[in-house]
Amino acid sequence: MQPGPPAGEGSAAPAGPGRSGWRRGLTLLALILGTAGLAASAAGVSAQLLPRRFTAAQQQQIMAWEIAGRWRTTPAGKIFPASVAYKLSSGTFNAGSALSLTAHLVGIARQASCQAAGDPAAVAVLSAGSCAAVLRATYVDQTDSILVTIGVAVMPTATAARSAAGQLSARPQPRPGVRAVAFRDTLAQAFGDHQRQLSWATSAGPYLIMSTVGYADGRPREQMSTDPYASQEMAGLASGVASAIGGPLGAPPAPPRCPGGPGC
């Protein structure tokens, strides 16, 4: 007979088949859960690295936001370039094709409030449309005989700008519009509201583009119907320069594309 273990010491019971299976089950479950977690994490990283796609509504919103901010982000010299090309219709000269001309920048005025930059009737339209500010510059035509002040009124939406342009254009000449801006020691030093011969208004995106035209020699307003040629030439200058200034401001940008990556 073999001696038993010393007093106070016991022997471990052998592991039974039930307990061993339970441990293997826990190990297998942990392995499955760990693998699933890694797969989910990898899927999340892959989704973040894929290019983000904007909906059509989001694209329109981003594009509208970009256009609306151009008057703040674009340098004044780019909004009002040193020279602007425009055309006179073929009917002005009884010619077979339109005549291409160039207007030259005289000066750029400081940013003005809508109340200060427009005449009383125009201010009423601008205020009703929630105008934010007006940028102005004066140009002279290629013959140095006609001046035009261009006013860019910042409206909250393209709809507001179109509405304001329609209201101003419905009035008889000289229509309500932007105040003329004179510049000392230039061809425009005698250019003021009393020299206004006609006005023009159009829109480009959320911008109302206004033009005021007059002679460079300081003569006061006269009846333009007595000189159809001068009237057509001024109308061509007013509309042509307004379109050339407003076109880049209101042009739709390229559709936005997200480059991908976290935080895009």
DRENDO-1510 file (C-alpha; in Angstrom, 1 decimal, always signed):
<recs>
REC; n; res; u; v; w
REC; 1; MET; +0.0; +0.0; +0.0 .
REC; 2; GLN; +1.4; +3.3; -1.1 .
REC; 3; PRO; +1.6; +6.2; +1.4 .
REC; 4; GLY; -0.9; +9.0; +0.9 .
REC; 5; PRO; +0.0; +12.6; +0.6 .
REC; 6; PRO; +1.2; +14.6; +3.5 .
REC; 7; ALA; -1.4; +15.9; +5.8 .
REC; 8; GLY; -2.9; +19.3; +4.7 .
REC; 9; GLU; -2.1; +18.7; +1.0 .
REC; 10; GLY; -4.6; +17.7; -1.6 .
REC; 11; SER; -4.5; +16.6; -5.1 .
REC; 12; ALA; -6.1; +18.3; -8.1 .
REC; 13; ALA; -9.0; +16.6; -9.7 .
REC; 14; PRO; -8.5; +15.7; -13.3 .
REC; 15; ALA; -10.3; +17.9; -15.8 .
REC; 16; GLY; -13.3; +16.3; -17.2 .
REC; 17; PRO; -14.4; +16.4; -20.8 .
REC; 18; GLY; -17.3; +18.9; -20.1 .
REC; 19; ARG; -15.0; +21.6; -18.7 .
REC; 20; SER; -12.5; +21.3; -21.6 .
REC; 21; GLY; -15.3; +21.7; -24.2 .
REC; 22; TRP; -16.5; +24.8; -22.4 .
REC; 23; ARG; -13.1; +26.4; -22.5 .
REC; 24; ARG; -12.7; +25.6; -26.2 .
REC; 25; GLY; -16.1; +27.2; -26.9 .
REC; 26; LEU; -15.1; +30.5; -25.2 .
REC; 27; THR; -11.8; +30.6; -27.1 .
REC; 28; LEU; -13.7; +30.0; -30.4 .
REC; 29; LEU; -16.3; +32.7; -29.6 .
REC; 30; ALA; -13.5; +35.3; -28.7 .
REC; 31; LEU; -11.8; +34.5; -32.0 .
REC; 32; ILE; -15.0; +35.0; -34.0 .
REC; 33; LEU; -15.8; +38.3; -32.2 .
REC; 34; GLY; -12.3; +39.6; -32.8 .
REC; 35; THR; -12.4; +38.7; -36.5 .
REC; 36; ALA; -15.8; +40.4; -36.8 .
REC; 37; GLY; -14.4; +43.5; -35.1 .
REC; 38; LEU; -11.4; +43.7; -37.4 .
REC; 39; ALA; -13.7; +43.3; -40.5 .
REC; 40; ALA; -16.0; +46.1; -39.3 .
REC; 41; SER; -13.0; +48.4; -38.6 .
REC; 42; ALA; -11.5; +47.7; -42.0 .
REC; 43; ALA; -14.9; +48.4; -43.7 .
REC; 44; GLY; -15.2; +51.7; -41.8 .
REC; 45; VAL; -11.7; +52.8; -43.0 .
REC; 46; SER; -12.5; +51.8; -46.6 .
REC; 47; ALA; -15.7; +53.8; -46.5 .
REC; 48; GLN; -13.8; +56.9; -45.3 .
REC; 49; LEU; -11.2; +56.5; -48.0 .
REC; 50; LEU; -13.7; +56.3; -50.8 .
REC; 51; PRO; -14.6; +59.6; -52.6 .
REC; 52; ARG; -17.6; +61.3; -51.1 .
REC; 53; ARG; -20.4; +62.1; -53.5 .
REC; 54; PHE; -22.6; +65.2; -53.2 .
REC; 55; THR; -26.3; +65.1; -54.0 .
REC; 56; ALA; -27.6; +67.4; -56.7 .
REC; 57; ALA; -29.1; +69.6; -54.1 .
REC; 58; GLN; -25.8; +69.8; -52.2 .
REC; 59; GLN; -23.9; +70.7; -55.4 .
REC; 60; GLN; -26.4; +73.5; -56.2 .
REC; 61; GLN; -26.0; +74.8; -52.6 .
REC; 62; ILE; -22.2; +74.8; -52.7 .
REC; 63; MET; -22.2; +76.5; -56.2 .
REC; 64; ALA; -24.6; +79.2; -55.1 .
REC; 65; TRP; -22.5; +79.8; -52.0 .
REC; 66; GLU; -19.3; +80.2; -54.1 .
REC; 67; ILE; -21.0; +82.7; -56.5 .
REC; 68; ALA; -22.5; +84.7; -53.7 .
REC; 69; GLY; -19.0; +85.1; -52.1 .
REC; 70; ARG; -17.2; +86.3; -55.2 .
REC; 71; TRP; -17.7; +90.0; -54.5 .
REC; 72; ARG; -15.7; +89.5; -51.3 .
REC; 73; THR; -13.0; +87.1; -52.5 .
REC; 74; THR; -12.3; +88.6; -56.0 .
REC; 75; PRO; -9.9; +91.5; -56.1 .
REC; 76; ALA; -11.4; +94.8; -57.2 .
REC; 77; GLY; -9.0; +95.0; -60.2 .
REC; 78; LYS; -10.4; +91.7; -61.4 .
REC; 79; ILE; -14.1; +92.6; -60.9 .
REC; 80; PHE; -13.4; +95.8; -62.8 .
REC; 81; PRO; -10.5; +95.1; -65.2 .
REC; 82; ALA; -8.4; +97.8; -66.9 .
REC; 83; SER; -10.2; +97.3; -70.2 .
REC; 84; VAL; -13.6; +95.8; -71.2 .
REC; 85; ALA; -14.6; +94.7; -74.7 .
REC; 86; TYR; -18.1; +95.3; -75.9 .
REC; 87; LYS; -20.0; +95.6; -79.2 .
REC; 88; LEU; -22.3; +98.0; -80.9 .
REC; 89; SER; -25.0; +96.4; -83.0 .
REC; 90; SER; -24.7; +96.5; -86.8 .
REC; 91; GLY; -27.8; +98.7; -86.9 .
REC; 92; THR; -26.0; +101.5; -85.2 .
REC; 93; PHE; -23.7; +102.1; -88.2 .
REC; 94; ASN; -25.9; +100.5; -90.8 .
REC; 95; ALA; -23.1; +98.0; -91.1 .
REC; 96; GLY; -23.2; +94.3; -92.0 .
REC; 97; SER; -21.7; +93.2; -88.6 .
REC; 98; ALA; -21.4; +94.4; -85.1 .
REC; 99; LEU; -18.6; +96.8; -84.2 .
REC; 100; SER; -16.1; +95.6; -81.5 .
REC; 101; LEU; -15.0; +98.3; -79.2 .
REC; 102; THR; -13.1; +98.6; -75.9 .
REC; 103; ALA; -13.9; +100.7; -72.8 .
REC; 104; HIS; -11.1; +101.7; -70.5 .
REC; 105; LEU; -11.2; +102.0; -66.7 .
REC; 106; VAL; -11.1; +105.5; -65.2 .
REC; 107; GLY; -11.3; +104.6; -61.5 .
REC; 108; ILE; -12.7; +102.2; -58.9 .
REC; 109; ALA; -14.7; +103.7; -56.1 .
REC; 110; ARG; -14.8; +102.5; -52.5 .
REC; 111; GLN; -17.5; +100.0; -51.5 .
REC; 112; ALA; -20.7; +101.9; -50.7 .
REC; 113; SER; -24.0; +101.2; -49.0 .
REC; 114; CYS; -27.0; +100.6; -51.2 .
REC; 115; GLN; -28.5; +103.8; -49.9 .
REC; 116; ALA; -25.5; +105.9; -50.9 .
REC; 117; ALA; -24.8; +104.3; -54.2 .
REC; 118; GLY; -28.3; +104.7; -55.8 .
REC; 119; ASP; -30.7; +107.5; -56.6 .
REC; 120; PRO; -33.9; +107.6; -54.4 .
REC; 121; ALA; -36.1; +105.5; -56.7 .
REC; 122; ALA; -33.4; +102.9; -57.1 .
REC; 123; VAL; -32.7; +102.8; -53.4 .
REC; 124; ALA; -36.4; +101.9; -52.8 .
REC; 125; VAL; -36.0; +98.8; -55.1 .
REC; 126; LEU; -32.6; +97.9; -53.6 .
REC; 127; SER; -33.9; +98.1; -50.0 .
REC; 128; ALA; -36.9; +96.1; -50.8 .
REC; 129; GLY; -34.7; +93.4; -52.2 .
REC; 130; SER; -32.4; +93.4; -49.2 .
REC; 131; CYS; -29.3; +94.7; -51.0 .
REC; 132; ALA; -26.1; +94.3; -49.0 .
REC; 133; ALA; -23.6; +96.6; -50.7 .
REC; 134; VAL; -22.7; +98.2; -54.0 .
REC; 135; LEU; -19.3; +98.2; -55.8 .
REC; 136; ARG; -18.8; +100.9; -58.5 .
REC; 137; ALA; -16.3; +101.8; -61.2 .
REC; 138; THR; -16.3; +104.3; -64.1 .
REC; 139; TYR; -15.2; +103.5; -67.6 .
REC; 140; VAL; -14.7; +105.7; -70.7 .
REC; 141; ASP; -15.5; +104.6; -74.3 .
REC; 142; GLN; -12.9; +104.1; -77.0 .
REC; 143; THR; -13.4; +107.7; -78.2 .
REC; 144; ASP; -13.0; +109.3; -74.8 .
REC; 145; SER; -16.3; +111.0; -75.2 .
REC; 146; ILE; -18.8; +108.8; -73.3 .
REC; 147; LEU; -18.6; +107.7; -69.6 .
REC; 148; VAL; -20.3; +104.9; -67.9 .
REC; 149; THR; -20.5; +104.1; -64.1 .
REC; 150; ILE; -21.1; +100.4; -63.4 .
REC; 151; GLY; -22.6; +99.5; -60.1 .
REC; 152; VAL; -22.6; +95.9; -58.8 .
REC; 153; ALA; -25.4; +95.6; -56.2 .
REC; 154; VAL; -25.0; +92.5; -54.0 .
REC; 155; MET; -28.5; +90.9; -53.5 .
REC; 156; PRO; -29.3; +87.8; -51.4 .
REC; 157; THR; -30.4; +85.6; -54.2 .
REC; 158; ALA; -30.5; +85.4; -58.0 .
REC; 159; THR; -34.3; +85.8; -57.8 .
REC; 160; ALA; -34.0; +89.0; -55.9 .
REC; 161; ALA; -31.5; +90.4; -58.4 .
REC; 162; ARG; -33.7; +89.5; -61.4 .
REC; 163; SER; -36.7; +91.1; -59.7 .
REC; 164; ALA; -34.8; +94.3; -59.0 .
REC; 165; ALA; -33.5; +94.5; -62.6 .
REC; 166; GLY; -37.0; +94.0; -63.9 .
REC; 167; GLN; -38.4; +96.7; -61.8 .
REC; 168; LEU; -35.7; +99.2; -62.8 .
REC; 169; SER; -35.9; +98.3; -66.5 .
REC; 170; ALA; -39.7; +98.9; -66.5 .
REC; 171; ARG; -39.2; +102.6; -65.8 .
REC; 172; PRO; -38.8; +105.2; -68.6 .
REC; 173; GLN; -35.4; +106.7; -69.4 .
REC; 174; PRO; -33.4; +107.9; -67.6 .
REC; 175; ARG; -34.3; +105.0; -65.4 .
REC; 176; PRO; -33.5; +104.8; -61.7 .
REC; 177; GLY; -30.1; +103.4; -61.1 .
REC; 178; VAL; -26.6; +103.8; -59.8 .
REC; 179; ARG; -25.2; +107.2; -59.0 .
REC; 180; ALA; -22.4; +108.4; -61.4 .
REC; 181; VAL; -18.9; +108.4; -59.9 .
REC; 182; ALA; -16.4; +111.2; -60.8 .
REC; 183; PHE; -12.7; +111.0; -60.4 .
REC; 184; ARG; -10.5; +114.1; -59.9 .
REC; 185; ASP; -8.0; +114.9; -62.6 .
REC; 186; THR; -9.5; +112.4; -65.1 .
REC; 187; LEU; -11.9; +112.4; -68.0 .
REC; 188; ALA; -14.6; +111.7; -65.4 .
REC; 189; GLN; -14.0; +114.7; -63.2 .
REC; 190; ALA; -17.2; +116.4; -64.3 .
REC; 191; PHE; -19.3; +113.3; -64.4 .
REC; 192; GLY; -22.3; +113.4; -62.0 .
REC; 193; ASP; -26.0; +112.5; -61.8 .
REC; 194; HIS; -26.9; +115.7; -63.8 .
REC; 195; GLN; -24.9; +114.3; -66.7 .
REC; 196; ARG; -26.9; +111.1; -66.8 .
REC; 197; GLN; -28.3; +110.5; -70.2 .
REC; 198; LEU; -29.6; +106.9; -69.7 .
REC; 199; SER; -29.4; +104.0; -67.3 .
REC; 200; TRP; -29.4; +100.2; -67.7 .
REC; 201; ALA; -30.0; +97.3; -65.4 .
REC; 202; THR; -29.5; +93.6; -65.7 .
REC; 203; SER; -28.7; +90.7; -63.4 .
REC; 204; ALA; -26.0; +88.0; -63.1 .
REC; 205; GLY; -26.6; +85.4; -60.4 .
REC; 206; PRO; -27.2; +87.2; -57.1 .
REC; 207; TYR; -25.8; +90.5; -58.5 .
REC; 208; LEU; -27.8; +93.4; -59.9 .
REC; 209; ILE; -25.6; +95.2; -62.5 .
REC; 210; MET; -26.5; +98.8; -63.1 .
REC; 211; SER; -25.1; +101.3; -65.6 .
REC; 212; THR; -25.3; +105.1; -65.8 .
REC; 213; VAL; -24.1; +106.7; -69.0 .
REC; 214; GLY; -23.3; +110.4; -69.9 .
REC; 215; TYR; -21.0; +112.6; -71.9 .
REC; 216; ALA; -17.4; +113.2; -70.8 .
REC; 217; ASP; -17.6; +116.9; -71.5 .
REC; 218; GLY; -19.9; +117.6; -68.5 .
REC; 219; ARG; -23.0; +118.5; -70.5 .
REC; 220; PRO; -26.3; +118.0; -68.7 .
REC; 221; ARG; -28.9; +115.6; -69.8 .
REC; 222; GLU; -30.5; +116.3; -73.2 .
REC; 223; GLN; -33.3; +114.6; -75.1 .
REC; 224; MET; -31.7; +111.6; -76.6 .
REC; 225; SER; -34.4; +111.0; -79.1 .
REC; 226; THR; -33.0; +113.9; -81.1 .
REC; 227; ASP; -29.8; +111.9; -81.7 .
REC; 228; PRO; -30.6; +108.3; -82.4 .
REC; 229; TYR; -27.0; +107.4; -83.1 .
REC; 230; ALA; -25.8; +108.7; -79.7 .
REC; 231; SER; -28.6; +106.9; -78.0 .
REC; 232; GLN; -27.7; +103.6; -79.6 .
REC; 233; GLU; -24.1; +104.1; -78.8 .
REC; 234; MET; -24.7; +104.8; -75.2 .
REC; 235; ALA; -27.1; +101.9; -74.9 .
REC; 236; GLY; -24.5; +99.6; -76.4 .
REC; 237; LEU; -21.9; +100.9; -74.0 .
REC; 238; ALA; -24.2; +100.6; -71.0 .
REC; 239; SER; -25.4; +97.1; -71.8 .
REC; 240; GLY; -22.1; +95.8; -73.1 .
REC; 241; VAL; -19.9; +96.8; -70.2 .
REC; 242; ALA; -22.5; +95.7; -67.7 .
REC; 243; SER; -22.6; +92.2; -69.3 .
REC; 244; ALA; -18.8; +92.0; -69.4 .
REC; 245; ILE; -18.6; +92.9; -65.7 .
REC; 246; GLY; -21.5; +90.8; -64.6 .
REC; 247; GLY; -20.7; +87.7; -66.7 .
REC; 248; PRO; -17.7; +86.5; -64.7 .
REC; 249; LEU; -19.3; +87.3; -61.3 .
REC; 250; GLY; -22.5; +85.3; -62.0 .
REC; 251; ALA; -20.9; +82.5; -64.1 .
REC; 252; PRO; -21.6; +79.0; -62.6 .
REC; 253; PRO; -18.5; +77.3; -61.2 .
REC; 254; ALA; -17.5; +73.7; -61.9 .
REC; 255; PRO; -19.6; +71.2; -60.0 .
REC; 256; PRO; -17.9; +70.5; -56.6 .
REC; 257; ARG; -16.1; +67.2; -56.2 .
REC; 258; CYS; -14.9; +65.9; -52.8 .
REC; 259; PRO; -11.3; +64.6; -53.0 .
REC; 260; GLY; -12.1; +61.9; -50.4 .
REC; 261; GLY; -10.5; +61.2; -47.0 .
REC; 262; PRO; -11.6; +61.8; -43.4 .
REC; 263; GLY; -13.2; +65.2; -42.9 .
REC; 264; CYS; -13.9; +65.8; -46.5 .
</recs>
